[in-house]
Amino acid sequence: MKLSYLLLLMIVISATPLVSLSLPSQAPSTTLVNQINAGQYPTQLTYVIKYNISNKTQTFNLTYTVNVETQGNANVSVATNAEKLVNGSVQYVFSFLKNGTYQVNLIEDPMKLTFLPYIYPGFLYNSTYGVSTPEGAVALNFLGELNYTLFGQSVYKYNIYMDNGLFGSSIILGDGVLYQFNTTYKGGSLSLQLTDQVLGSSPILLQSNVSPSSVMNLPYIYSTYNFSDVSQSLLPSGYVEYMPSTLFGNGIMTVEQAYVQYVELEPVTKAYVPVTSQGLPVSFLLEVGNESNLTLPFVPKFSNTEQIQYQQMIFKLNGTSDGLYQYVNRSGVTLTELEIEGNGTIYQFSLYTQGGNHTYIPQYRATLVGNRFVNGTVPPIVSSSSGNLPFKVISPMTSLLITIIVTVVISAIIVLLHRPK
């Protein structure tokens, strides 16, 4: 009996996802990457698609052929027989999957079934996080590392939220290739299964014409304030941290964003990935892009000129005060204000909207606290509106009755113990 129990326990343990020790929990400090290594990107992927709807299973083939160019760019040819005949014309079964050749970037196009189901391996973490680029976004919820290999690669289990609305459980290989994906589509169940992969045999060189500057080697934490309709003023809402991390030789860079917001007097770390209309809450958001489209805590190559560009907006110098340069951008009823230190660090970011009397009302403000990380872990939050309190609520009447009964019992025991003999 004990032997059978032991064997059963071993089977259960072997099938259970393990906590990953090989994947980091978040992006590293500033690192310069001059190439995508051989064996870390695909040149061909072959899948079988199974689509079950109305108790009928359809099977399709899917192949991605990757022709790598320079600087991480590639032409991807997509070939699939996922087609159907509708009123005499051929249509695709899935709106997100069509034959054709697409221009992609292996760093800026993460996990897209339309183009290439692959994510740069350096963007795999054992956390709940998001990756956002100018081309789209993906959110990943890490579930564990499996204790076996596939195609010679480590195997990781995630829930994935894609920006085309698809969500499901998945298995991702250590080389960044999507091995398995299970989701629903138009009332049916959809399964994507990798059957073969060919990886690049030589590194993809990223011309190194950039290097980390001094302002990139620091984390930046800001206190944040939001406008309150009740007080008609800005009130503290928490903190946001920006950490420049990977700098690729082709000019692409990453910035990690982590938020500590106050919910019912308790801090909770969250950021939002734009994969749904409301955004999906995650522990941190990794923004991927170049200097012109990233939310950076500094202005690259800053010089105190009359005009600067930040986040694709033009700001004009509006004055100086206490060693800070004040720049403003006016667009319609919105005014954005930057207060910048001499080295380009953004000390304060403010957003205003114009009121009825043509005065600007502050809506949001972020003020630099310092160059340090948010340390420690955030305690779990129990919301009074969730209905999941850590204790059972007792009504006042029940509490009073219990108190009376306990008092009577204790009094009776005392009387019995002190009866005269």
C-alpha positions as CSV (number, residue, x, y, z in Angstrom):
1,M,0.0,0.0,0.0
2,K,2.8,2.4,0.9
3,L,4.7,1.5,-2.3
4,S,1.6,2.2,-4.4
5,Y,1.1,5.5,-2.7
6,L,4.7,6.4,-3.3
7,L,4.5,5.6,-7.0
8,L,1.3,7.6,-7.4
9,L,3.0,10.6,-5.6
10,M,5.9,10.3,-8.0
11,I,3.6,10.4,-11.0
12,V,1.7,13.4,-9.7
13,I,5.0,15.3,-9.0
14,S,6.4,14.5,-12.5
15,A,3.3,15.9,-14.2
16,T,3.2,19.1,-12.1
17,P,4.7,22.4,-13.5
18,L,7.8,23.4,-11.5
19,V,8.8,26.9,-10.4
20,S,11.4,28.1,-13.0
21,L,14.9,28.7,-11.7
22,S,16.3,29.3,-15.2
23,L,14.0,32.3,-16.1
24,P,14.4,35.7,-14.4
25,S,11.4,37.3,-12.7
26,Q,11.9,40.6,-14.5
27,A,14.0,42.5,-17.0
28,P,17.7,42.9,-16.2
29,S,19.5,46.1,-15.5
30,T,20.8,48.0,-18.6
31,T,22.4,45.4,-21.0
32,L,23.8,46.0,-24.5
33,V,22.8,43.2,-27.0
34,N,24.6,43.2,-30.3
35,Q,23.2,40.0,-31.8
36,I,20.4,37.4,-31.7
37,N,22.3,34.2,-31.1
38,A,22.2,31.2,-33.3
39,G,19.5,28.8,-32.1
40,Q,17.4,31.6,-30.6
41,Y,15.2,32.3,-33.6
42,P,13.3,30.1,-36.1
43,T,13.8,29.8,-39.9
44,Q,10.9,27.4,-40.3
45,L,7.9,26.4,-38.1
46,T,5.4,23.7,-39.0
47,Y,2.1,23.3,-37.1
48,V,-1.1,21.2,-37.1
49,I,-4.3,23.1,-36.3
50,K,-7.3,21.3,-35.0
51,Y,-10.6,23.1,-34.8
52,N,-13.6,21.5,-33.2
53,I,-17.0,23.1,-33.7
54,S,-20.5,21.5,-33.6
55,N,-18.9,18.2,-32.6
56,K,-16.9,18.1,-35.9
57,T,-13.1,18.3,-35.9
58,Q,-11.3,20.0,-38.8
59,T,-7.6,19.6,-39.3
60,F,-5.4,22.1,-41.1
61,N,-1.7,22.6,-41.8
62,L,0.3,25.8,-41.2
63,T,3.9,26.7,-42.1
64,Y,6.0,29.8,-41.4
65,T,9.2,30.2,-43.5
66,V,11.5,32.9,-42.2
67,N,14.0,34.7,-44.5
68,V,16.2,36.7,-42.2
69,E,17.5,40.0,-43.4
70,T,19.5,42.6,-41.4
71,Q,19.1,44.2,-38.0
72,G,16.5,41.6,-36.8
73,N,14.2,42.2,-39.8
74,A,12.8,39.2,-41.7
75,N,10.3,38.3,-44.4
76,V,8.0,35.6,-43.3
77,S,6.0,33.5,-45.7
78,V,2.8,32.0,-44.2
79,A,1.2,29.0,-45.9
80,T,-2.0,27.3,-44.7
81,N,-4.8,25.3,-46.1
82,A,-7.3,26.6,-43.5
83,E,-9.8,27.6,-46.1
84,K,-13.4,27.0,-46.8
85,L,-15.8,27.4,-49.7
86,V,-18.6,30.0,-49.1
87,N,-21.1,30.7,-51.9
88,G,-18.6,29.6,-54.5
89,S,-15.7,31.7,-53.2
90,V,-12.8,30.6,-51.1
91,Q,-12.5,32.2,-47.7
92,Y,-10.2,31.7,-44.8
93,V,-11.4,29.8,-41.7
94,F,-9.6,32.1,-39.3
95,S,-9.6,35.8,-39.6
96,F,-6.1,36.1,-38.1
97,L,-4.5,33.6,-40.5
98,K,-4.0,34.2,-44.2
99,N,-1.5,33.1,-46.8
100,G,1.1,35.7,-47.7
101,T,4.5,37.2,-47.1
102,Y,4.9,39.6,-44.2
103,Q,7.7,42.0,-43.0
104,V,8.4,41.4,-39.3
105,N,11.0,42.3,-36.7
106,L,12.0,39.5,-34.5
107,I,12.2,41.8,-31.5
108,E,9.3,44.1,-32.1
109,D,6.7,41.6,-33.2
110,P,6.2,39.3,-30.2
111,M,3.9,36.2,-30.5
112,K,1.7,36.9,-33.4
113,L,-0.1,34.0,-35.1
114,T,-0.7,36.2,-38.2
115,F,3.0,36.7,-38.8
116,L,5.1,34.5,-36.5
117,P,4.3,32.7,-33.2
118,Y,7.7,33.6,-31.6
119,I,8.9,35.9,-28.9
120,Y,12.5,37.0,-28.4
121,P,13.8,34.6,-25.7
122,G,15.2,37.5,-23.6
123,F,11.6,38.5,-23.0
124,L,10.6,35.3,-21.2
125,Y,10.2,35.8,-17.4
126,N,8.7,33.7,-14.6
127,S,6.1,36.4,-13.8
128,T,2.8,37.9,-14.9
129,Y,3.8,40.7,-17.3
130,G,3.2,42.3,-20.6
131,V,5.3,43.2,-23.6
132,S,4.2,46.2,-25.6
133,T,5.7,47.4,-28.9
134,P,4.6,49.9,-31.6
135,E,3.4,46.8,-33.5
136,G,1.2,45.3,-30.8
137,A,1.2,43.7,-27.4
138,V,1.0,40.4,-25.6
139,A,0.4,39.5,-21.9
140,L,1.9,36.4,-20.4
141,N,1.0,34.7,-17.1
142,F,3.8,32.3,-16.1
143,L,2.5,29.0,-14.7
144,G,5.7,27.0,-14.4
145,E,8.6,25.2,-16.0
146,L,8.0,21.5,-17.0
147,N,10.5,19.0,-16.1
148,Y,11.3,17.7,-19.6
149,T,12.6,19.1,-22.9
150,L,11.1,19.4,-26.4
151,F,13.2,19.8,-29.5
152,G,16.2,20.1,-27.0
153,Q,14.6,23.2,-25.4
154,S,13.4,24.0,-21.9
155,V,9.6,24.0,-21.7
156,Y,7.5,26.7,-20.0
157,K,3.8,26.9,-19.4
158,Y,2.0,30.2,-19.8
159,N,-1.5,31.7,-20.2
160,I,-1.3,34.1,-23.1
161,Y,-3.4,37.1,-24.0
162,M,-2.9,38.2,-27.6
163,D,-3.9,41.6,-29.0
164,N,-6.1,40.0,-31.6
165,G,-8.5,38.9,-28.8
166,L,-7.3,35.3,-28.5
167,F,-6.6,34.0,-25.0
168,G,-5.6,30.5,-23.9
169,S,-3.1,28.1,-22.3
170,S,0.2,27.6,-24.0
171,I,3.6,26.0,-24.0
172,I,6.6,28.1,-25.1
173,L,10.0,26.7,-25.7
174,G,13.2,28.2,-24.4
175,D,14.0,29.5,-27.9
176,G,10.9,31.6,-27.8
177,V,8.8,29.5,-30.2
178,L,5.2,28.7,-29.4
179,Y,4.9,24.9,-29.1
180,Q,1.3,24.6,-28.2
181,F,-1.7,26.9,-27.9
182,N,-5.3,26.1,-26.9
183,T,-8.1,28.6,-27.1
184,T,-11.6,29.1,-28.3
185,Y,-12.7,30.7,-31.6
186,K,-16.3,31.5,-32.7
187,G,-17.8,28.9,-30.4
188,G,-15.3,26.2,-31.2
189,S,-12.2,24.9,-29.6
190,L,-8.9,25.7,-31.4
191,S,-5.6,23.8,-30.9
192,L,-2.3,24.8,-32.4
193,Q,0.5,22.1,-32.2
194,L,4.1,22.5,-33.3
195,T,5.3,19.4,-35.3
196,D,8.7,20.6,-36.5
197,Q,11.0,23.6,-36.2
198,V,14.3,24.7,-37.8
199,L,16.4,27.2,-35.9
200,G,18.8,29.7,-37.3
201,S,22.4,28.3,-37.5
202,S,24.2,31.7,-37.4
203,P,23.8,34.8,-35.3
204,I,21.9,37.8,-36.5
205,L,24.2,40.8,-36.1
206,L,22.7,44.0,-34.8
207,Q,25.1,46.9,-35.8
208,S,26.4,48.4,-32.6
209,N,26.1,52.2,-33.2
210,V,24.7,52.9,-29.7
211,S,25.9,52.5,-26.1
212,P,24.2,52.9,-22.8
213,S,24.4,56.5,-21.5
214,S,24.7,57.4,-17.8
215,V,20.9,58.2,-17.5
216,M,20.1,54.7,-18.8
217,N,21.9,52.9,-16.0
218,L,19.5,54.0,-13.3
219,P,16.0,53.1,-12.1
220,Y,13.6,56.0,-11.8
221,I,10.7,56.1,-9.3
222,Y,8.0,58.7,-9.4
223,S,5.2,59.5,-7.0
224,T,1.9,59.9,-8.9
225,Y,-1.1,62.1,-8.3
226,N,-4.6,61.9,-10.0
227,F,-7.3,64.5,-10.0
228,S,-10.1,63.9,-7.5
229,D,-13.7,65.1,-8.4
230,V,-14.5,65.2,-4.7
231,S,-11.6,67.4,-3.5
232,Q,-11.2,69.1,-6.9
233,S,-7.5,68.7,-6.6
234,L,-4.6,66.3,-7.2
235,L,-4.4,63.4,-4.6
236,P,-1.6,60.8,-4.2
237,S,-2.3,57.6,-6.1
238,G,0.9,55.6,-5.6
239,Y,4.2,55.2,-7.4
240,V,5.5,54.3,-10.8
241,E,9.0,53.0,-11.6
242,Y,10.8,53.1,-14.9
243,M,13.9,50.9,-15.5
244,P,15.7,51.1,-18.8
245,S,16.9,47.5,-19.4
246,T,18.0,46.0,-22.8
247,L,19.6,48.2,-25.4
248,F,19.8,46.5,-28.8
249,G,22.5,47.4,-31.3
250,N,19.9,48.3,-33.9
251,G,18.6,51.1,-31.7
252,I,15.6,49.2,-30.2
253,M,15.5,49.4,-26.4
254,T,13.3,48.3,-23.6
255,V,11.9,50.0,-20.5
256,E,10.3,48.2,-17.6
257,Q,7.3,49.9,-16.0
258,A,6.0,48.9,-12.6
259,Y,3.3,50.6,-10.6
260,V,2.4,50.6,-6.9
261,Q,-1.1,51.9,-6.6
262,Y,-3.2,52.3,-3.5
263,V,-6.3,50.1,-3.3
264,E,-8.3,50.4,0.0
265,L,-5.3,51.7,1.8
266,E,-3.1,48.8,0.7
267,P,-0.5,49.0,-2.0
268,V,-0.9,46.7,-5.0
269,T,1.6,46.4,-7.9
270,K,0.1,46.6,-11.3
271,A,0.6,47.8,-14.8
272,Y,-1.7,47.5,-17.8
273,V,-1.1,45.7,-21.2
274,P,-3.2,47.1,-24.1
275,V,-4.5,43.6,-25.1
276,T,-8.1,44.4,-24.1
277,S,-10.2,47.6,-24.3
278,Q,-9.6,48.2,-20.5
279,G,-6.1,46.8,-20.5
280,L,-5.0,43.7,-18.6
281,P,-3.4,44.2,-15.2
282,V,0.1,42.6,-14.8
283,S,3.0,42.9,-12.4
284,F,5.1,45.0,-14.9
285,L,5.0,46.1,-18.5
286,L,8.0,45.9,-20.8
287,E,7.9,48.6,-23.4
288,V,9.9,47.8,-26.5
289,G,10.7,50.5,-29.2
290,N,13.0,53.3,-30.0
291,E,13.7,56.6,-28.3
292,S,10.9,58.4,-30.1
293,N,8.0,56.2,-29.1
294,L,9.0,54.9,-25.6
295,T,7.9,56.3,-22.3
296,L,11.3,57.3,-21.0
297,P,12.2,59.0,-17.7
298,F,14.6,61.2,-19.5
299,V,14.9,63.1,-22.8
300,P,17.6,61.5,-25.0
301,K,20.4,63.8,-26.1
302,F,18.9,66.7,-24.1
303,S,20.2,70.2,-24.6
304,N,18.4,73.2,-23.3
305,T,17.2,74.4,-26.7
306,E,14.1,76.4,-27.4
307,Q,12.3,73.3,-28.7
308,I,12.6,69.6,-28.0
309,Q,10.9,66.4,-29.1
310,Y,9.5,63.8,-26.6
311,Q,7.1,60.9,-27.3
312,Q,6.6,62.2,-30.8
313,M,5.4,65.6,-29.4
314,I,7.1,69.0,-29.8
315,F,7.7,70.9,-26.6
316,K,8.7,74.6,-26.3
317,L,10.8,76.1,-23.6
318,N,8.5,78.1,-21.2
319,G,11.1,79.2,-18.6
320,T,13.6,78.0,-16.0
321,S,13.3,77.7,-12.2
322,D,15.6,76.2,-9.6
323,G,17.8,74.6,-12.2
324,L,14.9,73.0,-14.0
325,Y,13.9,73.7,-17.6
326,Q,10.1,73.9,-18.1
327,Y,8.7,72.8,-21.5
328,V,5.1,72.8,-22.6
329,N,3.0,71.2,-25.4
330,R,-0.4,72.5,-26.2
331,S,-2.8,70.4,-28.2
332,G,-6.5,71.4,-28.3
333,V,-7.7,71.6,-24.6
334,T,-4.8,69.6,-23.3
335,L,-1.5,71.0,-22.0
336,T,1.4,68.7,-21.2
337,E,4.3,70.1,-19.1
338,L,7.8,68.7,-18.5
339,E,10.3,69.9,-15.9
340,I,13.7,68.6,-16.9
341,E,17.0,68.5,-15.1
342,G,20.2,69.6,-16.9
343,N,21.2,66.0,-17.7
344,G,17.9,65.3,-19.4
345,T,16.2,63.6,-16.5
346,I,12.4,64.4,-16.3
347,Y,11.8,65.7,-12.8
348,Q,8.1,66.2,-13.2
349,F,5.5,65.3,-15.8
350,S,2.1,67.1,-15.6
351,L,-1.1,66.8,-17.7
352,Y,-3.8,69.6,-17.7
353,T,-7.1,70.0,-19.4
354,Q,-8.7,73.4,-20.1
355,G,-11.8,74.2,-18.1
356,G,-14.8,76.3,-19.0
357,N,-13.2,79.6,-17.8
358,H,-10.1,78.9,-20.0
359,T,-7.9,77.9,-17.0
360,Y,-6.0,74.7,-17.0
361,I,-7.0,72.1,-14.4
362,P,-4.3,69.5,-13.4
363,Q,-5.4,65.9,-14.2
364,Y,-2.2,63.9,-13.5
365,R,1.3,64.5,-12.2
366,A,4.4,62.3,-11.7
367,T,7.2,63.7,-9.6
368,L,10.7,62.1,-9.3
369,V,11.4,60.6,-5.9
370,G,14.8,59.2,-6.7
371,N,16.9,56.6,-8.5
372,R,16.1,53.5,-6.6
373,F,14.1,50.3,-6.9
374,V,10.8,49.5,-5.2
375,N,12.0,46.8,-2.7
376,G,10.1,44.1,-1.0
377,T,6.9,42.2,-1.9
378,V,3.4,43.6,-2.0
379,P,1.0,42.0,0.4
380,P,-2.1,40.3,-1.0
381,I,-5.2,42.5,-1.1
382,V,-8.6,41.5,0.3
383,S,-11.3,43.7,-1.2
384,S,-14.4,44.2,0.8
385,S,-16.4,44.1,-2.4
386,S,-15.0,40.8,-3.5
387,G,-17.0,38.7,-1.0
388,N,-13.9,36.7,-0.2
389,L,-13.1,37.9,3.4
390,P,-10.6,35.9,5.4
391,F,-13.2,35.2,8.1
392,K,-16.9,34.6,8.4
393,V,-19.0,37.6,9.2
394,I,-21.3,37.2,12.2
395,S,-24.4,39.4,12.7
396,P,-24.5,41.7,15.9
397,M,-27.5,39.8,17.2
398,T,-25.7,36.4,16.9
399,S,-22.7,37.9,18.5
400,L,-24.8,39.1,21.5
401,L,-26.5,35.7,21.9
402,I,-23.1,33.9,21.9
403,T,-21.8,36.4,24.5
404,I,-24.8,35.8,26.8
405,I,-24.7,32.0,26.5
406,V,-20.9,31.9,27.2
407,T,-21.3,34.2,30.2
408,V,-24.2,32.1,31.6
409,V,-22.1,28.8,31.1
410,I,-19.0,30.3,32.8
411,S,-21.2,31.6,35.7
412,A,-22.7,28.2,36.1
413,I,-19.3,26.5,36.2
414,I,-18.1,29.0,38.8
415,V,-21.2,28.4,41.0
416,L,-20.8,24.6,40.8
417,L,-17.1,24.8,41.7
418,H,-17.7,27.0,44.7
419,R,-20.7,25.1,46.2
420,P,-20.3,24.6,49.9
421,K,-19.6,21.0,50.9
